[in-house]
């Protein structure tokens, strides 16, 4: 059996992929992979995802230069989620110019919880993306 046959792909042929900083353990982002993206990621040791909005492969860092060098790939017990342990080039994983896509924290503000931004923008996204897409 081929190693990719052990993956429990969803009805769209995708699997969620969590990118985690290999050194700090911080979750940087969550994206999707199809069979080809996971195979390319394993072969090249750089993260490749499937863009659902653009319906095409997305090589992380192809536009921004913020490549994710893959140190390890793990499959969960159900076979339906992968975690990529990565070295994030440039220290920015998020299209907003932040280290992580998880930069908002739910904070109690009086009677109503509010999302509070906790991480600073490290680089203005308009200086990262040449096509003005603001997202890889």
C-alpha positions as CSV (number, residue, x, y, z in Angstrom):
1,X,0.0,0.0,0.0
2,X,1.3,3.5,-0.9
3,X,1.7,5.8,2.1
4,X,-0.8,8.3,0.7
5,X,-3.5,5.5,0.7
6,X,-3.3,5.7,4.6
7,X,-4.7,9.3,4.5
8,X,-8.5,9.6,5.1
9,X,-9.2,12.3,2.4
10,X,-12.5,14.1,2.8
11,X,-15.3,14.0,0.1
12,X,-13.5,16.7,-1.8
13,X,-10.2,14.8,-1.8
14,X,-8.6,17.1,0.8
15,X,-7.1,16.9,4.3
16,X,-6.6,19.8,6.8
17,X,-2.9,20.6,7.3
18,X,-1.6,22.4,10.4
19,X,1.7,24.2,10.0
20,X,3.5,24.3,13.3
21,X,6.9,26.0,14.1
22,X,9.3,23.2,14.7
23,X,11.3,25.2,17.2
24,X,8.6,26.9,19.3
25,X,5.6,24.6,18.7
26,X,3.4,27.6,17.9
27,X,0.7,26.9,15.4
28,X,1.3,29.1,12.4
29,X,-1.6,28.3,10.1
30,X,-4.1,25.8,8.9
31,X,-4.6,25.1,5.2
32,X,-5.8,22.2,3.0
33,X,-3.9,19.6,1.0
34,X,-4.9,17.3,-1.8
35,X,-3.0,14.2,-2.7
36,X,-0.6,16.0,-5.0
37,X,0.1,18.8,-2.5
38,X,1.0,16.3,0.2
39,X,3.1,14.2,-2.2
40,X,5.0,17.4,-3.4
41,X,5.5,18.5,0.2
42,X,7.1,15.2,1.2
43,X,9.2,15.1,-2.0
44,X,10.4,18.8,-1.9
45,X,10.4,19.2,1.9
46,X,8.7,22.6,1.4
47,X,5.0,23.1,2.1
48,X,2.6,23.0,-0.8
49,X,-1.1,23.4,-0.2
50,X,-4.3,23.3,-2.2
51,X,-6.0,26.7,-2.5
52,X,-9.8,26.1,-2.4
53,X,-10.5,29.7,-3.4
54,X,-8.2,29.5,-6.5
55,X,-8.7,25.8,-7.1
56,X,-5.0,25.2,-7.6
57,X,-1.8,24.2,-5.9
58,X,-0.2,26.8,-3.8
59,X,3.5,26.6,-3.0
60,X,3.8,28.5,0.3
61,X,6.1,31.4,-0.2
62,X,5.8,31.5,-4.0
63,X,4.9,35.1,-3.9
64,X,5.9,36.3,-0.4
65,X,9.2,34.4,-0.1
66,X,8.0,33.1,3.2
67,X,8.7,29.4,2.4
68,X,8.0,26.7,5.0
69,X,10.8,24.2,5.1
70,X,9.3,20.9,6.3
71,X,11.2,19.1,9.1
72,X,8.6,16.4,9.8
73,X,5.1,15.4,8.6
74,X,2.8,13.7,11.1
75,X,-0.6,12.0,10.4
76,X,-3.1,11.9,13.3
77,X,-4.7,8.7,14.7
78,X,-7.8,8.9,12.4
79,X,-5.7,9.6,9.4
80,X,-7.7,12.8,8.6
81,X,-5.3,15.6,9.7
82,X,-1.6,16.2,9.1
83,X,0.8,18.4,11.0
84,X,3.8,19.9,9.3
85,X,6.7,20.7,11.6
86,X,8.2,23.6,9.7
87,X,11.0,26.2,9.8
88,X,9.2,29.4,8.7
89,X,11.4,31.4,6.4
90,X,11.2,35.2,7.2
91,X,9.3,34.5,10.4
92,X,5.9,35.4,8.7
93,X,3.3,32.7,8.0
94,X,0.2,34.9,7.8
95,X,-0.9,37.0,4.8
96,X,-1.6,39.8,7.2
97,X,2.2,40.1,7.8
98,X,2.1,38.4,11.2
99,X,4.1,35.4,12.5
100,X,0.9,33.3,12.9
101,X,-2.6,33.3,11.5
102,X,-3.8,32.8,15.0
103,X,-3.1,36.4,16.3
104,X,-6.5,37.1,17.8
105,X,-7.5,36.0,21.4
106,X,-11.0,36.0,22.8
107,X,-10.9,38.4,25.7
108,X,-13.7,39.3,28.2
109,X,-14.6,42.9,27.8
110,X,-17.4,43.6,30.3
111,X,-20.3,41.4,29.6
112,X,-19.4,40.7,26.0
113,X,-16.3,38.8,24.8
114,X,-14.4,40.4,22.0
115,X,-11.5,39.3,19.7
116,X,-8.4,41.1,20.7
117,X,-5.4,41.4,18.4
118,X,-2.3,40.2,20.3
119,X,0.4,39.9,17.6
120,X,2.0,42.8,15.8
121,X,2.3,43.1,12.1
122,X,5.9,42.3,11.3
123,X,5.7,43.5,7.7
124,X,3.1,45.4,5.9
125,X,1.3,43.0,3.5
126,X,1.4,45.6,0.7
127,X,5.2,45.2,0.8
128,X,4.9,41.4,0.7
129,X,2.6,40.7,-2.2
130,X,3.3,42.3,-5.5
131,X,0.0,41.4,-7.2
132,X,-2.0,43.1,-4.4
133,X,-3.8,39.9,-3.6
134,X,-2.9,40.2,0.0
135,X,-3.0,36.4,0.3
136,X,-1.0,33.5,-1.1
